[in-house]
């Protein structure tokens, strides 16, 4: 009876061990599935980050080129406005010089009319020189006006392009900033996901350790159960032999028992 109880206890322990191993294997399988899902998601996120990085770099380059064109146009327009200011200053100077020469020539011609005859050649020479200088100043003033007019026309033409370049450059900068923000967000998401994956891997390692311990316990329980089964089988076989021997003895007793002696059937019935 004690050996039977031991066998039953060993069987119960083995059954409990099998149930625990099965539960841990199911939990481990679910955790491994989750880990694989995390790995797939991480790969997808890494792929998106790589594509976004390439796109952001391309947009950054394009935006930089557009910004460069806008900056160069602004610089050119600023230089042209400076040239306009210089030409306007030159025109004012030429106008003042022209007026001064005209007054000078007028005064010399007045003096010539009242000057002695022998002084006329000197006056005439000075007047001719002043008129030549006046013509040169008038030509310089005309060139300055023409240059200013042409420059203003160029400024108007180039300035008409600036709003479009401003719009394109601003739009490119906005897209670049959005992509850079998205890239930062993706990197932050990947960092958070890496932390989750590390936690999942730690949980997997812990489950694997528990499963190894449970399997070792189950192996020991099954080994003990096997021993008890063998012992129970041996006991059963031994009891079978005893019962068979008893029946043989009973049969022999029937054959050799005196006819006039009643058989104690009740006593013999325990072997049947």
Phi and psi in degrees as GROMACS dihedral restraints (atoms count N, CA, C in turn):
[ dihedral_restraints ]
;  ai    aj    ak    al  type     phi  dphi    fc
    3     4     5     6     1   -63.8    20    10
    4     5     6     7     1   -40.9    20    10
    6     7     8     9     1   -66.8    20    10
    7     8     9    10     1   -35.5    20    10
    9    10    11    12     1   -65.0    20    10
   10    11    12    13     1   -40.7    20    10
   12    13    14    15     1   -64.5    20    10
   13    14    15    16     1   -41.0    20    10
   15    16    17    18     1   -62.4    20    10
   16    17    18    19     1   -40.9    20    10
   18    19    20    21     1   -63.6    20    10
   19    20    21    22     1   -41.9    20    10
   21    22    23    24     1   -64.3    20    10
   22    23    24    25     1   -42.0    20    10
   24    25    26    27     1   -63.8    20    10
   25    26    27    28     1   -41.6    20    10
   27    28    29    30     1   -63.6    20    10
   28    29    30    31     1   -40.1    20    10
   30    31    32    33     1   -63.9    20    10
   31    32    33    34     1   -42.3    20    10
   33    34    35    36     1   -64.2    20    10
   34    35    36    37     1   -42.4    20    10
   36    37    38    39     1   -63.1    20    10
   37    38    39    40     1   -40.7    20    10
   39    40    41    42     1   -66.4    20    10
   40    41    42    43     1   -40.6    20    10
   42    43    44    45     1   -63.6    20    10
   43    44    45    46     1   -42.0    20    10
   45    46    47    48     1   -63.5    20    10
   46    47    48    49     1   -40.1    20    10
   48    49    50    51     1   -63.5    20    10
   49    50    51    52     1   -41.5    20    10
   51    52    53    54     1   -63.2    20    10
   52    53    54    55     1   -41.1    20    10
   54    55    56    57     1   -63.8    20    10
   55    56    57    58     1   -41.5    20    10
   57    58    59    60     1   -66.0    20    10
   58    59    60    61     1   -42.9    20    10
   60    61    62    63     1   -62.1    20    10
   61    62    63    64     1   -43.4    20    10
   63    64    65    66     1   -62.1    20    10
   64    65    66    67     1   -42.1    20    10
   66    67    68    69     1   -64.8    20    10
   67    68    69    70     1   -43.5    20    10
   69    70    71    72     1   -66.1    20    10
   70    71    72    73     1   -39.1    20    10
   72    73    74    75     1   -63.3    20    10
   73    74    75    76     1   -40.6    20    10
   75    76    77    78     1   -64.4    20    10
   76    77    78    79     1   -42.9    20    10
   78    79    80    81     1   -64.8    20    10
   79    80    81    82     1   -40.5    20    10
   81    82    83    84     1   -64.7    20    10
   82    83    84    85     1   -41.2    20    10
   84    85    86    87     1   -61.1    20    10
   85    86    87    88     1   -44.9    20    10
   87    88    89    90     1   -62.7    20    10
   88    89    90    91     1   -41.1    20    10
   90    91    92    93     1   -66.3    20    10
   91    92    93    94     1   -39.0    20    10
   93    94    95    96     1   -65.7    20    10
   94    95    96    97     1   -38.5    20    10
   96    97    98    99     1   -61.9    20    10
   97    98    99   100     1   -44.2    20    10
   99   100   101   102     1   -63.0    20    10
  100   101   102   103     1   -41.0    20    10
  102   103   104   105     1   -63.4    20    10
  103   104   105   106     1   -41.2    20    10
  105   106   107   108     1   -64.2    20    10
  106   107   108   109     1   -39.1    20    10
  108   109   110   111     1   -63.7    20    10
  109   110   111   112     1   -40.8    20    10
  111   112   113   114     1   -62.7    20    10
  112   113   114   115     1   -40.9    20    10
  114   115   116   117     1   -64.5    20    10
  115   116   117   118     1   -42.6    20    10
  117   118   119   120     1   -62.5    20    10
  118   119   120   121     1   -45.0    20    10
  120   121   122   123     1   -62.6    20    10
  121   122   123   124     1   -39.5    20    10
  123   124   125   126     1   -63.6    20    10
  124   125   126   127     1   -42.8    20    10
  126   127   128   129     1   -62.0    20    10
  127   128   129   130     1   -41.3    20    10
  129   130   131   132     1   -63.0    20    10
  130   131   132   133     1   -44.1    20    10
  132   133   134   135     1   -65.1    20    10
  133   134   135   136     1   -39.0    20    10
  135   136   137   138     1   -64.2    20    10
  136   137   138   139     1   -40.6    20    10
  138   139   140   141     1   -63.1    20    10
  139   140   141   142     1   -43.6    20    10
  141   142   143   144     1   -63.6    20    10
  142   143   144   145     1   -39.1    20    10
  144   145   146   147     1   -64.3    20    10
  145   146   147   148     1   -41.4    20    10
  147   148   149   150     1   -62.7    20    10
  148   149   150   151     1   -46.0    20    10
  150   151   152   153     1   -62.6    20    10
  151   152   153   154     1   -42.3    20    10
  153   154   155   156     1   -66.2    20    10
  154   155   156   157     1   -35.5    20    10
  156   157   158   159     1   -64.4    20    10
  157   158   159   160     1   -45.1    20    10
  159   160   161   162     1   -62.3    20    10
  160   161   162   163     1   -45.4    20    10
  162   163   164   165     1   -64.1    20    10
  163   164   165   166     1   -41.6    20    10
  165   166   167   168     1   -64.9    20    10
  166   167   168   169     1   -40.8    20    10
  168   169   170   171     1   -63.2    20    10
  169   170   171   172     1   -42.8    20    10
  171   172   173   174     1   -64.2    20    10
  172   173   174   175     1   -42.8    20    10
  174   175   176   177     1   -66.7    20    10
  175   176   177   178     1   -37.4    20    10
  177   178   179   180     1   -62.7    20    10
  178   179   180   181     1   -40.5    20    10
  180   181   182   183     1   -67.0    20    10
  181   182   183   184     1   -46.0    20    10
  183   184   185   186     1   -62.5    20    10
  184   185   186   187     1   -45.2    20    10
  186   187   188   189     1   -63.0    20    10
  187   188   189   190     1   -37.4    20    10
  189   190   191   192     1   -64.8    20    10
  190   191   192   193     1   -39.5    20    10
  192   193   194   195     1   -65.3    20    10
  193   194   195   196     1   -43.1    20    10
  195   196   197   198     1   -65.2    20    10
  196   197   198   199     1   -39.9    20    10
  198   199   200   201     1   -64.7    20    10
  199   200   201   202     1   -36.4    20    10
  201   202   203   204     1   -64.9    20    10
  202   203   204   205     1   -44.2    20    10
  204   205   206   207     1   -61.7    20    10
  205   206   207   208     1   -43.7    20    10
  207   208   209   210     1   -63.5    20    10
  208   209   210   211     1   -43.7    20    10
  210   211   212   213     1   -64.5    20    10
  211   212   213   214     1   -41.1    20    10
  213   214   215   216     1   -64.5    20    10
  214   215   216   217     1   -40.0    20    10
  216   217   218   219     1   -66.2    20    10
  217   218   219   220     1   -41.5    20    10
  219   220   221   222     1   -60.3    20    10
  220   221   222   223     1   -44.2    20    10
  222   223   224   225     1   -63.6    20    10
  223   224   225   226     1   -41.6    20    10
  225   226   227   228     1   -64.2    20    10
  226   227   228   229     1   -43.6    20    10
  228   229   230   231     1   -64.3    20    10
  229   230   231   232     1   -38.9    20    10
  231   232   233   234     1   -62.8    20    10
  232   233   234   235     1   -42.0    20    10
  234   235   236   237     1   -65.9    20    10
  235   236   237   238     1   -39.1    20    10
  237   238   239   240     1   -66.4    20    10
  238   239   240   241     1   -38.6    20    10
  240   241   242   243     1   -64.8    20    10
  241   242   243   244     1   -36.5    20    10
  243   244   245   246     1   -64.0    20    10
  244   245   246   247     1   -42.1    20    10
  246   247   248   249     1   -63.5    20    10
  247   248   249   250     1   -38.2    20    10
  249   250   251   252     1   -60.7    20    10
  250   251   252   253     1   -44.5    20    10
  252   253   254   255     1   -62.7    20    10
  253   254   255   256     1   -39.2    20    10
  255   256   257   258     1   -65.2    20    10
  256   257   258   259     1   -42.8    20    10
  258   259   260   261     1   -65.1    20    10
  259   260   261   262     1   -39.4    20    10
  261   262   263   264     1   -64.8    20    10
  262   263   264   265     1   -37.8    20    10
  264   265   266   267     1   -64.5    20    10
  265   266   267   268     1   -40.9    20    10
  267   268   269   270     1   -63.9    20    10
  268   269   270   271     1   -40.5    20    10
  270   271   272   273     1   -62.0    20    10
  271   272   273   274     1   -43.0    20    10
  273   274   275   276     1   -61.4    20    10
  274   275   276   277     1   -40.2    20    10
  276   277   278   279     1   -66.0    20    10
  277   278   279   280     1   -42.6    20    10
  279   280   281   282     1   -66.8    20    10
  280   281   282   283     1   -39.1    20    10
  282   283   284   285     1   -62.4    20    10
  283   284   285   286     1   -45.2    20    10
  285   286   287   288     1   -64.2    20    10
  286   287   288   289     1   -40.4    20    10
  288   289   290   291     1   -66.5    20    10
  289   290   291   292     1   -40.5    20    10
  291   292   293   294     1   -62.0    20    10
  292   293   294   295     1   -44.5    20    10
  294   295   296   297     1   -63.2    20    10
  295   296   297   298     1   -39.9    20    10
  297   298   299   300     1   -63.8    20    10
  298   299   300   301     1   -42.3    20    10
  300   301   302   303     1   -67.8    20    10
  301   302   303   304     1   -40.0    20    10
  303   304   305   306     1   -61.2    20    10
  304   305   306   307     1   -44.4    20    10
  306   307   308   309     1   -63.7    20    10
  307   308   309   310     1   -40.4    20    10
  309   310   311   312     1   -62.8    20    10
  310   311   312   313     1   -46.2    20    10
  312   313   314   315     1   -62.7    20    10
  313   314   315   316     1   -41.9    20    10
  315   316   317   318     1   -62.4    20    10
  316   317   318   319     1   -41.3    20    10
  318   319   320   321     1   -67.6    20    10
  319   320   321   322     1   -42.7    20    10
  321   322   323   324     1   -63.1    20    10
  322   323   324   325     1   -41.8    20    10
  324   325   326   327     1   -65.1    20    10
  325   326   327   328     1   -33.2    20    10
  327   328   329   330     1   -68.3    20    10
  328   329   330   331     1   -42.4    20    10
  330   331   332   333     1   -66.6    20    10
  331   332   333   334     1   -33.9    20    10
  333   334   335   336     1   -62.9    20    10
  334   335   336   337     1   -36.5    20    10
  336   337   338   339     1   -66.3    20    10
  337   338   339   340     1   -27.4    20    10
  339   340   341   342     1  -107.2    20    10
  340   341   342   343     1    -1.5    20    10
  342   343   344   345     1   -80.2    20    10
  343   344   345   346     1   156.2    20    10
  345   346   347   348     1   -61.7    20    10
  346   347   348   349     1   153.1    20    10
  348   349   350   351     1   -58.1    20    10
  349   350   351   352     1   -37.9    20    10
  351   352   353   354     1   -69.8    20    10
  352   353   354   355     1   -14.1    20    10
  354   355   356   357     1   -92.8    20    10
  355   356   357   358     1    -9.0    20    10
  357   358   359   360     1   -58.8    20    10
  358   359   360   361     1   -44.3    20    10
  360   361   362   363     1   -57.4    20    10
  361   362   363   364     1   -38.5    20    10
  363   364   365   366     1   -67.1    20    10
  364   365   366   367     1   -44.1    20    10
  366   367   368   369     1   -63.6    20    10
  367   368   369   370     1   -42.9    20    10
  369   370   371   372     1   -63.3    20    10
  370   371   372   373     1   -38.8    20    10
  372   373   374   375     1   -64.2    20    10
  373   374   375   376     1   -43.6    20    10
  375   376   377   378     1   -66.3    20    10
  376   377   378   379     1   -39.6    20    10
  378   379   380   381     1   -65.2    20    10
  379   380   381   382     1   -43.3    20    10
  381   382   383   384     1   -62.4    20    10
  382   383   384   385     1   -41.0    20    10
  384   385   386   387     1   -64.3    20    10
  385   386   387   388     1   -41.4    20    10
  387   388   389   390     1   -65.7    20    10
  388   389   390   391     1   -39.4    20    10
  390   391   392   393     1   -65.6    20    10
  391   392   393   394     1   -38.0    20    10
  393   394   395   396     1   -64.3    20    10
  394   395   396   397     1   -42.8    20    10
  396   397   398   399     1   -66.1    20    10
  397   398   399   400     1   -36.3    20    10
  399   400   401   402     1   -63.6    20    10
  400   401   402   403     1   -42.1    20    10
  402   403   404   405     1   -62.3    20    10
  403   404   405   406     1   -40.5    20    10
  405   406   407   408     1   -64.7    20    10
  406   407   408   409     1   -41.7    20    10
  408   409   410   411     1   -64.6    20    10
  409   410   411   412     1   -41.5    20    10
  411   412   413   414     1   -62.7    20    10
  412   413   414   415     1   -39.1    20    10
  414   415   416   417     1   -66.0    20    10
  415   416   417   418     1   -42.1    20    10
  417   418   419   420     1   -64.3    20    10
  418   419   420   421     1   -39.0    20    10
  420   421   422   423     1   -64.9    20    10
  421   422   423   424     1   -40.8    20    10
  423   424   425   426     1   -63.7    20    10
  424   425   426   427     1   -43.2    20    10
  426   427   428   429     1   -63.3    20    10
  427   428   429   430     1   -40.2    20    10
  429   430   431   432     1   -65.2    20    10
  430   431   432   433     1   -40.6    20    10
  432   433   434   435     1   -64.8    20    10
  433   434   435   436     1   -44.0    20    10
  435   436   437   438     1   -62.9    20    10
  436   437   438   439     1   -42.7    20    10
  438   439   440   441     1   -63.1    20    10
  439   440   441   442     1   -41.0    20    10
  441   442   443   444     1   -65.9    20    10
  442   443   444   445     1   -40.0    20    10
  444   445   446   447     1   -63.5    20    10
  445   446   447   448     1   -46.2    20    10
  447   448   449   450     1   -63.6    20    10
  448   449   450   451     1   -38.6    20    10
  450   451   452   453     1   -68.4    20    10
  451   452   453   454     1   -39.8    20    10
  453   454   455   456     1   -63.7    20    10
  454   455   456   457     1   -37.5    20    10
  456   457   458   459     1   -64.2    20    10
  457   458   459   460     1   -42.8    20    10
  459   460   461   462     1   -65.0    20    10
  460   461   462   463     1   -39.3    20    10
  462   463   464   465     1   -63.1    20    10
  463   464   465   466     1   -42.6    20    10
  465   466   467   468     1   -63.7    20    10
  466   467   468   469     1   -41.1    20    10
  468   469   470   471     1   -66.1    20    10
  469   470   471   472     1   -45.9    20    10
  471   472   473   474     1   -72.1    20    10
  472   473   474   475     1   -34.9    20    10
  474   475   476   477     1   -65.7    20    10
  475   476   477   478     1   -30.0    20    10
  477   478   479   480     1   -66.0    20    10
  478   479   480   481     1   -23.5    20    10
  480   481   482   483     1   -83.1    20    10
  481   482   483   484     1   -21.8    20    10
  483   484   485   486     1   -63.2    20    10
  484   485   486   487     1   -43.5    20    10
  486   487   488   489     1   -57.7    20    10
  487   488   489   490     1   -41.8    20    10
  489   490   491   492     1   -63.2    20    10
  490   491   492   493     1   -42.6    20    10
  492   493   494   495     1   -66.0    20    10
  493   494   495   496     1   -37.3    20    10
  495   496   497   498     1   -62.1    20    10
  496   497   498   499     1   -45.1    20    10
  498   499   500   501     1   -63.6    20    10
  499   500   501   502     1   -46.6    20    10
  501   502   503   504     1   -64.1    20    10
  502   503   504   505     1   -44.2    20    10
  504   505   506   507     1   -65.2    20    10
  505   506   507   508     1   -41.8    20    10
  507   508   509   510     1   -65.3    20    10
  508   509   510   511     1   -41.9    20    10
  510   511   512   513     1   -63.2    20    10
  511   512   513   514     1   -42.6    20    10
  513   514   515   516     1   -63.0    20    10
  514   515   516   517     1   -39.6    20    10
  516   517   518   519     1   -65.3    20    10
  517   518   519   520     1   -38.9    20    10
  519   520   521   522     1   -64.6    20    10
  520   521   522   523     1   -44.9    20    10
  522   523   524   525     1   -62.5    20    10
  523   524   525   526     1   -42.0    20    10
  525   526   527   528     1   -61.9    20    10
  526   527   528   529     1   -44.0    20    10
  528   529   530   531     1   -63.6    20    10
  529   530   531   532     1   -40.6    20    10
  531   532   533   534     1   -62.9    20    10
  532   533   534   535     1   -43.9    20    10
  534   535   536   537     1   -64.7    20    10
  535   536   537   538     1   -39.3    20    10
  537   538   539   540     1   -65.7    20    10
  538   539   540   541     1   -38.4    20    10
  540   541   542   543     1   -64.8    20    10
  541   542   543   544     1   -44.0    20    10
  543   544   545   546     1   -61.3    20    10
  544   545   546   547     1   -39.3    20    10
  546   547   548   549     1   -63.7    20    10
  547   548   549   550     1   -42.2    20    10
  549   550   551   552     1   -63.4    20    10
  550   551   552   553     1   -42.0    20    10
  552   553   554   555     1   -62.6    20    10
  553   554   555   556     1   -43.9    20    10
  555   556   557   558     1   -61.8    20    10
  556   557   558   559     1   -41.6    20    10
  558   559   560   561     1   -64.7    20    10
  559   560   561   562     1   -38.3    20    10
  561   562   563   564     1   -66.6    20    10
  562   563   564   565     1   -41.4    20    10
  564   565   566   567     1   -61.8    20    10
  565   566   567   568     1   -41.7    20    10
  567   568   569   570     1   -63.8    20    10
  568   569   570   571     1   -40.1    20    10
  570   571   572   573     1   -62.6    20    10
  571   572   573   574     1   -44.0    20    10
  573   574   575   576     1   -63.1    20    10
  574   575   576   577     1   -41.2    20    10
  576   577   578   579     1   -65.5    20    10
  577   578   579   580     1   -36.6    20    10
  579   580   581   582     1   -63.1    20    10
  580   581   582   583     1   -38.2    20    10
  582   583   584   585     1   -64.2    20    10
  583   584   585   586     1   -43.4    20    10
  585   586   587   588     1   -62.5    20    10
  586   587   588   589     1   -41.4    20    10
  588   589   590   591     1   -63.5    20    10
  589   590   591   592     1   -38.4    20    10
  591   592   593   594     1   -62.6    20    10
  592   593   594   595     1   -41.0    20    10
  594   595   596   597     1   -63.8    20    10
  595   596   597   598     1   -40.5    20    10
  597   598   599   600     1   -64.4    20    10
  598   599   600   601     1   -41.6    20    10
  600   601   602   603     1   -64.3    20    10
  601   602   603   604     1   -39.1    20    10
  603   604   605   606     1   -64.2    20    10
  604   605   606   607     1   -41.6    20    10
  606   607   608   609     1   -63.6    20    10
  607   608   609   610     1   -39.5    20    10
  609   610   611   612     1   -61.1    20    10
  610   611   612   613     1   -45.1    20    10
  612   613   614   615     1   -61.6    20    10
  613   614   615   616     1   -40.9    20    10
  615   616   617   618     1   -65.1    20    10
  616   617   618   619     1   -42.4    20    10
  618   619   620   621     1   -64.1    20    10
  619   620   621   622     1   -42.1    20    10
  621   622   623   624     1   -61.4    20    10
  622   623   624   625     1   -39.5    20    10
  624   625   626   627     1   -63.5    20    10
  625   626   627   628     1   -45.0    20    10
  627   628   629   630     1   -61.4    20    10
  628   629   630   631     1   -39.9    20    10
  630   631   632   633     1   -66.1    20    10
  631   632   633   634     1   -39.2    20    10
  633   634   635   636     1   -62.4    20    10
  634   635   636   637     1   -43.2    20    10
  636   637   638   639     1   -63.4    20    10
  637   638   639   640     1   -45.3    20    10
  639   640   641   642     1   -62.5    20    10
  640   641   642   643     1   -40.3    20    10
  642   643   644   645     1   -65.6    20    10
  643   644   645   646     1   -38.3    20    10
  645   646   647   648     1   -64.1    20    10
  646   647   648   649     1   -43.3    20    10
  648   649   650   651     1   -63.4    20    10
  649   650   651   652     1   -41.8    20    10
  651   652   653   654     1   -64.2    20    10
  652   653   654   655     1   -39.8    20    10
  654   655   656   657     1   -60.4    20    10
  655   656   657   658     1   -43.8    20    10
  657   658   659   660     1   -65.2    20    10
  658   659   660   661     1   -41.8    20    10
  660   661   662   663     1   -65.8    20    10
  661   662   663   664     1   -42.4    20    10
  663   664   665   666     1   -65.9    20    10
  664   665   666   667     1   -36.4    20    10
  666   667   668   669     1   -63.5    20    10
  667   668   669   670     1   -43.8    20    10
  669   670   671   672     1   -64.4    20    10
  670   671   672   673     1   -40.2    20    10
  672   673   674   675     1   -61.7    20    10
  673   674   675   676     1   -40.1    20    10
  675   676   677   678     1   -63.5    20    10
  676   677   678   679     1   -41.1    20    10
  678   679   680   681     1   -61.7    20    10
  679   680   681   682     1   -46.9    20    10
  681   682   683   684     1   -64.8    20    10
  682   683   684   685     1   -34.8    20    10
  684   685   686   687     1   -63.9    20    10
  685   686   687   688     1   -42.9    20    10
  687   688   689   690     1   -62.4    20    10
  688   689   690   691     1   -42.6    20    10
  690   691   692   693     1   -64.2    20    10
  691   692   693   694     1   -41.6    20    10
  693   694   695   696     1   -64.2    20    10
  694   695   696   697     1   -40.0    20    10
  696   697   698   699     1   -64.2    20    10
  697   698   699   700     1   -40.2    20    10
  699   700   701   702     1   -64.5    20    10
  700   701   702   703     1   -41.9    20    10
  702   703   704   705     1   -64.4    20    10
  703   704   705   706     1   -41.7    20    10
  705   706   707   708     1   -62.7    20    10
  706   707   708   709     1   -42.3    20    10
  708   709   710   711     1   -64.3    20    10
  709   710   711   712     1   -40.4    20    10
  711   712   713   714     1   -64.9    20    10
  712   713   714   715     1   -42.3    20    10
  714   715   716   717     1   -63.5    20    10
  715   716   717   718     1   -37.2    20    10
  717   718   719   720     1   -62.0    20    10
  718   719   720   721     1   -42.0    20    10
  720   721   722   723     1   -64.5    20    10
  721   722   723   724     1   -41.7    20    10
  723   724   725   726     1   -62.8    20    10
  724   725   726   727     1   -43.4    20    10
  726   727   728   729     1   -63.8    20    10
  727   728   729   730     1   -41.2    20    10
  729   730   731   732     1   -63.5    20    10
  730   731   732   733     1   -42.3    20    10
  732   733   734   735     1   -64.7    20    10
  733   734   735   736     1   -39.2    20    10
  735   736   737   738     1   -64.2    20    10
  736   737   738   739     1   -40.2    20    10
  738   739   740   741     1   -65.1    20    10
  739   740   741   742     1   -39.0    20    10
  741   742   743   744     1   -61.8    20    10
  742   743   744   745     1   -42.1    20    10
  744   745   746   747     1   -63.3    20    10
  745   746   747   748     1   -41.5    20    10
  747   748   749   750     1   -62.1    20    10
  748   749   750   751     1   -45.7    20    10
  750   751   752   753     1   -62.3    20    10
  751   752   753   754     1   -40.3    20    10
  753   754   755   756     1   -64.7    20    10
  754   755   756   757     1   -37.8    20    10
  756   757   758   759     1   -65.0    20    10
  757   758   759   760     1   -37.0    20    10
  759   760   761   762     1   -63.8    20    10
  760   761   762   763     1   -35.9    20    10
  762   763   764   765     1   -73.9    20    10
  763   764   765   766     1   -33.7    20    10
  765   766   767   768     1  -101.5    20    10
  766   767   768   769     1    -2.8    20    10
  768   769   770   771     1   -73.4    20    10
  769   770   771   772     1   137.9    20    10
  771   772   773   774     1   -60.2    20    10
  772   773   774   775     1   147.2    20    10
  774   775   776   777     1   -68.3    20    10
  775   776   777   778     1   -38.3    20    10
  777   778   779   780     1   -81.7    20    10
  778   779   780   781     1     2.0    20    10
  780   781   782   783     1  -103.1    20    10
  781   782   783   784     1   120.7    20    10
  783   784   785   786     1   -65.6    20    10
  784   785   786   787     1   148.0    20    10
  786   787   788   789     1   -88.6    20    10
  787   788   789   790     1   131.6    20    10
  789   790   791   792     1   -78.9    20    10
  790   791   792   793     1    84.1    20    10
  792   793   794   795     1   -60.3    20    10
  793   794   795   796     1   -36.4    20    10
  795   796   797   798     1   -63.0    20    10
  796   797   798   799     1   -39.0    20    10
  798   799   800   801     1   -69.9    20    10
  799   800   801   802     1   -38.3    20    10
  801   802   803   804     1   -77.5    20    10
  802   803   804   805     1   -18.0    20    10
  804   805   806   807     1   -67.3    20    10
  805   806   807   808     1   -15.6    20    10
  807   808   809   810     1   -71.1    20    10
  808   809   810   811     1   -16.8    20    10
  810   811   812   813     1   -95.6    20    10
  811   812   813   814     1    -3.3    20    10
